[in-house]
Amino acid sequence: MGNGSPSPLASSFVLRCISHSCEFSSDAQVLVCENCGGPLEAIYDYEKLRSSHSGLPADGAHTGVWRYAPLLPINPKTKMISLGEGGTPLVHADRLTQDLGMRRLLVKDESRNPTLSFKDRKSAVAVSKAAEFGAKGVANMTAGNAGSSVAAYAARAGIPAYIFTIDGISESKLAKLVSYGAHVFKTKAPTKELMTFVAAVSKRYGMTNMTAASRYNPYVKEGSKTCVFELYEQFGGDLPGWIMVPIGGGGNIAGLFKGLRELKLLGLIEKYPRLVGVQGEGCAPVVEAFEKGLPPDQVPTVQNPHTIAHSILDSWAPDGDQALLAIRETGGLAVGVSDDELLESMKAMSGREGLFVEPAAASPLAALKRLLSEGKVGADESVVLLATGFGSNQPEAAIRAWGSPPTIELDLDAFEARIAG
């Protein structure tokens, strides 16, 4: 494994078009349907897996994401690229549970991944497939976290990375991007136009499109779903009543839902936990579609988007249709939260639980507070919040939340006066 040793494992799968059910073999080097251009999805032999495994199919020789190799799109030629992603802790948020008057609140801390966000699950699988296919390069559109992750895994695999990022990216995220040796380009173009450009670059120069949306690459979803498998095992073969997830492009919640569907196909769960997708109020296309009852193919594009949660500042959600379907199929909800709610939730997670997260990762807690106050989530229900990224990804937000510390003189009386308030 590591930096790309061939896998001795193999899974039985095909790539199926979500729109028209066209199928392509597992060794086909395609990322979108060659007939309609629609997104593809890896489909496994679930009956065979049910008969050959008594529980969740897993490979005990590996940990983290690659533990679930029987349900990942690999064959003996796949180079399993890893930086130690997955296997993130499920934190019992005891103080927040008490603060909110709840029975059970937990945080799946995805900020513990190697590049400090959940994107590493996607990159591990997608870059491994790119390496298998002999990619000349990988291209990615990012608000920061996805690009950093792709750049790191591409460096591990020895593949050139070309990262295109939105204007206004934080200096900390930009520093990570350039540190991994990627070719980084900034642009003021809107999300949709930039994603279209990256697709064109990939096609012209023979690169693999690594934009973190299954609309462009089916393998990113395969990495995302492993988070649900971990939750299933961490809950002792069960799942919580609610899972609350930040939404930008919609790819993560779509991946989680695929994991849930596979657990059901394997006969391991009877019903889904309810998924809650959370966006910033000023950039909430999926929330708008949910509240208006729009069909999945009519998720709007947001004009003049704004939110302090830069990691979910996607004016267009490329996987918004799948995100909306995931929310509706699980009886879930979509919630938009304000910047003030995000900052307060950041403070609560760090100050009460020691979890330093970026604004996007605090959005599930902000949504939970709202839903508890509205009576849409019961205090006796079990809830998992997905903390998707570490606070150092956007440190300026933490200063805005907490304020800058004072400068003091080295005088004990002055110090005592200061701490006395």
C-alpha positions in Angstrom: 0.0 0.0 0.0 1.6 3.3 1.1 2.9 5.1 -2.0 1.4 2.8 -4.4 2.2 -1.0 -4.2 -0.2 -3.1 -6.3 -3.1 -4.5 -4.5 -3.5 -8.3 -4.1 -7.2 -7.7 -3.7 -10.0 -7.5 -6.2 -13.7 -6.6 -6.0 -16.4 -7.5 -8.5 -17.9 -4.3 -9.8 -19.2 -2.4 -12.8 -19.7 1.3 -13.5 -23.3 2.2 -14.1 -24.7 5.4 -15.4 -27.0 7.0 -12.8 -29.3 8.5 -15.5 -29.8 5.7 -18.0 -28.3 2.5 -16.4 -25.7 2.1 -19.1 -22.9 -0.2 -17.8 -19.1 -0.2 -18.3 -16.6 -2.8 -17.2 -14.5 -2.4 -14.1 -11.3 -1.9 -16.2 -12.9 0.8 -18.5 -11.0 4.0 -18.1 -14.1 6.2 -18.1 -15.2 8.8 -15.5 -18.5 9.8 -17.1 -21.0 7.9 -19.2 -19.8 7.8 -22.8 -23.3 7.8 -24.1 -24.9 10.7 -22.2 -22.1 12.3 -20.3 -23.9 11.6 -17.0 -22.3 10.5 -13.7 -21.3 6.9 -13.1 -21.5 4.9 -10.0 -19.6 1.7 -8.9 -22.0 -1.2 -8.4 -20.8 -4.4 -6.7 -22.1 -8.0 -6.5 -24.0 -7.5 -3.3 -25.5 -11.0 -3.2 -22.0 -12.5 -3.5 -20.8 -10.3 -0.7 -23.7 -11.3 1.5 -23.0 -14.9 1.0 -19.3 -14.7 1.6 -19.3 -12.3 4.6 -21.3 -12.7 7.8 -21.2 -9.0 8.5 -19.8 -5.9 6.9 -17.3 -6.9 4.2 -13.9 -5.8 5.4 -10.2 -6.7 5.0 -8.5 -7.2 8.4 -5.1 -6.7 6.9 -5.8 -3.0 6.4 -7.1 -0.1 8.4 -8.9 3.1 7.6 -10.4 3.5 4.2 -8.7 0.5 2.7 -10.2 -1.8 5.4 -13.3 -1.8 3.2 -11.5 -3.1 0.2 -14.2 -5.7 -0.7 -16.5 -2.7 -1.3 -14.0 -0.5 -3.1 -13.3 -0.4 -6.9 -10.0 -2.2 -6.9 -8.3 -5.0 -8.8 -4.8 -6.5 -8.6 -3.5 -3.6 -10.8 -4.8 -0.9 -8.4 -2.0 1.0 -6.6 -3.4 1.6 -3.2 -2.2 5.1 -2.3 -2.4 5.9 1.4 -1.4 8.6 3.9 -3.2 6.9 6.7 -6.7 8.3 5.9 -9.9 7.1 7.6 -10.3 5.4 11.0 -11.3 8.8 12.5 -12.6 8.9 16.1 -16.2 9.1 17.2 -16.1 11.6 20.0 -18.8 11.5 22.8 -19.6 15.2 23.1 -20.5 14.9 26.8 -20.5 18.7 27.6 -22.4 19.7 24.5 -24.9 16.9 25.2 -25.5 18.4 28.6 -25.6 21.9 27.3 -28.3 21.0 24.8 -30.2 18.7 27.1 -29.8 15.7 24.8 -29.4 12.0 25.5 -26.6 11.2 23.0 -24.6 13.6 20.8 -21.4 12.4 19.1 -18.9 14.0 16.7 -17.3 12.0 13.9 -14.0 14.0 13.8 -13.0 13.9 10.1 -10.5 16.7 10.8 -8.1 14.0 12.0 -7.4 12.9 8.4 -3.9 13.5 7.0 -4.5 16.8 5.3 -7.0 17.8 8.0 -10.3 17.2 6.2 -12.6 14.4 5.0 -11.5 15.0 1.4 -8.6 12.5 2.0 -11.1 9.6 1.8 -12.0 10.7 -1.7 -8.5 11.4 -2.8 -7.1 8.0 -1.5 -9.4 6.1 -3.8 -9.6 8.5 -6.7 -5.8 9.0 -6.9 -5.3 5.3 -6.6 -7.4 4.7 -9.7 -5.6 7.5 -11.5 -2.3 5.9 -10.8 -3.7 2.5 -12.0 -4.8 4.1 -15.3 -1.3 5.7 -15.7 -2.6 9.3 -15.5 -0.3 12.0 -17.0 -1.6 14.4 -14.4 -4.6 15.2 -12.2 -6.7 18.4 -12.3 -8.9 19.7 -9.5 -11.1 22.7 -8.8 -11.2 23.6 -5.1 -12.1 26.0 -2.3 -9.0 24.7 -0.5 -9.4 21.4 1.2 -10.1 19.2 -1.8 -7.1 20.7 -3.7 -4.8 20.2 -0.7 -5.9 16.6 -0.4 -5.5 15.9 -4.1 -2.1 17.6 -4.2 -0.9 15.5 -1.2 -2.0 12.2 -2.6 -0.8 13.0 -6.1 2.6 13.8 -4.6 2.6 10.5 -2.8 1.8 8.8 -6.1 4.3 10.8 -8.2 1.6 12.3 -10.4 1.7 16.0 -11.4 -1.2 18.0 -9.9 -2.9 21.1 -11.4 -5.1 22.8 -8.9 -7.5 25.7 -9.8 -8.8 27.6 -6.8 -11.4 30.2 -6.2 -10.5 33.8 -5.4 -10.4 34.7 -1.7 -9.0 31.3 -0.5 -7.4 31.6 3.0 -3.6 32.0 3.2 -3.4 28.8 5.3 -5.2 26.8 2.6 -3.1 28.4 -0.1 0.1 27.5 1.8 -0.9 23.8 2.0 -1.7 23.8 -1.8 1.7 25.1 -2.8 3.6 23.1 -0.2 2.7 19.8 -1.8 4.3 20.8 -5.1 1.2 21.3 -7.1 0.8 23.7 -10.0 -1.7 26.2 -8.4 -3.8 28.7 -10.2 -6.2 31.3 -8.7 -9.2 32.6 -10.5 -12.2 34.9 -9.9 -14.5 32.7 -12.0 -17.7 31.4 -10.5 -17.8 27.7 -9.3 -19.7 26.3 -12.3 -17.5 28.0 -14.9 -14.4 26.9 -13.1 -15.5 23.3 -12.9 -16.3 23.3 -16.6 -12.9 24.7 -17.3 -11.2 22.0 -15.3 -13.1 19.4 -17.2 -11.9 20.9 -20.4 -8.3 21.1 -19.2 -8.5 17.4 -18.2 -9.8 16.4 -21.6 -7.3 18.4 -23.7 -4.2 17.4 -21.8 -5.1 13.8 -20.9 -5.4 14.4 -17.2 -7.7 12.8 -14.7 -10.4 15.1 -13.5 -10.2 15.0 -9.7 -12.8 17.6 -8.8 -14.4 16.3 -5.7 -17.8 15.6 -7.2 -19.0 12.3 -8.5 -20.5 14.1 -11.5 -16.9 14.2 -12.7 -15.3 11.2 -11.1 -17.2 8.2 -9.7 -14.3 7.1 -7.4 -14.6 10.1 -5.1 -17.9 8.8 -3.9 -16.4 5.4 -3.1 -14.0 7.0 -0.7 -16.7 9.1 1.0 -18.9 6.2 1.8 -16.3 4.6 4.0 -17.2 7.1 6.7 -20.6 5.4 7.0 -19.0 2.0 7.2 -16.9 3.2 10.1 -19.9 4.7 11.9 -21.7 1.3 11.5 -18.8 -0.5 13.2 -18.3 2.2 15.8 -21.9 1.9 16.8 -21.5 -1.8 17.2 -23.4 -2.8 14.1 -26.0 0.0 14.3 -26.3 3.7 13.3 -27.6 6.9 14.9 -31.0 8.3 14.3 -29.5 11.4 12.6 -26.3 12.3 10.7 -25.7 16.0 10.1 -23.4 16.9 7.3 -22.0 20.2 5.8 -22.9 20.5 2.1 -20.9 22.4 -0.6 -21.0 20.6 -3.9 -23.1 17.8 -2.4 -20.6 15.0 -3.0 -20.0 14.0 0.6 -23.6 13.5 1.5 -24.2 11.7 -1.8 -21.3 9.3 -0.9 -22.7 8.8 2.6 -26.0 7.9 1.2 -24.4 5.4 -1.2 -22.8 3.8 1.9 -26.2 3.6 3.6 -27.8 2.0 0.5 -25.0 -0.6 0.4 -25.5 -1.4 4.1 -29.1 -2.0 3.3 -28.4 -4.1 0.2 -26.1 -6.2 2.4 -28.9 -6.8 4.8 -27.1 -5.0 7.7 -29.6 -2.3 8.3 -33.4 -2.1 7.9 -33.9 1.7 7.8 -31.7 4.7 7.1 -30.6 7.3 9.6 -32.0 10.7 8.6 -29.5 12.9 6.8 -29.4 16.6 7.4 -27.5 18.7 4.8 -26.3 22.1 6.1 -25.2 25.1 4.1 -24.5 28.8 4.9 -27.5 31.0 4.5 -25.8 33.1 1.8 -24.9 30.1 -0.3 -27.6 27.4 0.0 -28.7 26.0 -3.3 -29.6 22.6 -1.9 -31.5 24.1 1.0 -33.5 26.4 -1.4 -34.4 23.4 -3.6 -35.5 21.4 -0.6 -37.6 24.1 0.9 -39.3 24.8 -2.4 -39.9 21.2 -3.2 -37.9 21.4 -6.5 -37.0 18.2 -8.4 -33.4 17.1 -8.1 -32.4 18.4 -11.6 -33.5 21.9 -10.7 -31.2 22.7 -7.8 -30.5 26.4 -8.5 -27.2 28.3 -8.9 -26.7 31.1 -6.3 -26.0 34.6 -7.4 -23.6 36.6 -5.3 -22.9 33.8 -2.8 -21.5 34.5 0.6 -20.8 32.7 3.9 -18.0 32.6 6.3 -17.8 28.8 5.8 -15.4 29.0 2.8 -15.2 25.2 2.4 -18.9 25.1 1.4 -18.9 28.3 -0.6 -20.2 26.6 -3.8 -22.6 28.7 -5.7 -23.4 25.7 -7.9 -23.6 22.2 -6.4 -22.4 19.7 -9.0 -23.8 16.8 -7.0 -26.8 18.8 -5.7 -29.2 16.5 -7.4 -27.8 13.5 -5.6 -27.6 15.4 -2.3 -31.3 16.4 -2.5 -32.2 12.8 -3.3 -30.2 11.5 -0.3 -31.9 14.0 2.1 -35.4 13.1 0.8 -34.9 9.3 0.6 -33.8 9.3 4.3 -36.6 11.6 5.5 -34.0 14.2 6.3 -33.8 17.9 6.2 -31.8 20.8 4.7 -30.9 23.7 6.8 -29.2 27.1 6.1 -27.3 28.7 9.0 -26.0 32.2 9.5 -22.4 33.4 10.0 -23.2 34.2 13.6 -24.5 30.7 14.2 -21.4 29.3 12.6 -19.1 31.3 14.8 -21.0 30.5 18.0 -20.9 26.8 17.1 -17.1 27.0 16.4 -16.6 28.4 19.9 -18.8 25.8 21.4 -17.0 22.9 19.8 -13.6 24.1 20.7 -14.4 25.7 24.1 -16.6 22.9 25.3 -15.2 19.8 23.7 -11.6 20.8 22.6 -12.5 20.2 18.9 -10.9 23.0 16.8 -12.9 23.0 13.6 -13.3 25.4 10.7 -16.7 27.1 10.1 -18.0 24.5 7.7 -17.3 21.8 10.2 -19.2 23.6 12.8 -22.3 24.0 10.6 -23.9 20.7 11.8 -23.9 21.9 15.4 -25.5 25.2 14.3 -28.2 23.2 12.5 -28.8 20.9 15.4 -29.4 23.8 17.8 -31.9 25.2 15.3 -33.7 21.9 14.8 -33.8 21.2 18.6 -35.4 24.6 19.2 -38.0 24.0 16.4 -38.8 20.6 17.8 -37.7 18.8 14.6 -35.1 16.8 16.4 -36.0 15.2 19.7 -33.6 15.6 22.7 -33.8 11.8 23.3 -32.6 11.0 19.8 -29.1 10.0 18.9 -27.2 12.4 16.7 -23.8 12.4 14.9 -22.3 15.6 13.7 -19.7 15.3 10.9 -16.8 17.6 11.7 -15.3 17.8 8.2 -12.2 20.0 8.6 -9.7 21.3 11.1 -9.7 24.9 12.4 -6.3 25.7 10.9 -7.8 25.4 7.5 -9.4 28.8 8.1 -7.7 30.3 11.3 -8.9 33.8 10.6 -12.4 32.7 11.4 -11.3 31.5 14.9 -9.9 35.0 15.6 -13.1 36.5 14.4 -15.1 34.2 16.8 -12.9 34.6 19.9 -11.2 37.9 19.3 -7.5 38.7 19.4 -5.8 38.1 22.8 -4.6 41.1 24.8 -1.0 42.3 25.2 0.0 42.6 28.8 2.9 43.9 30.9 4.8 41.4 33.1 3.2 42.8 36.3 1.3 40.6 38.7 -1.1 43.3 39.9 -1.9 44.2 36.3 -2.4 40.6 35.5 -4.7 40.1 38.4 -6.8 43.1 37.4 -7.0 41.7 33.9 -8.3 38.2 34.9 -10.7 39.7 37.4 -12.5 41.2 34.5 
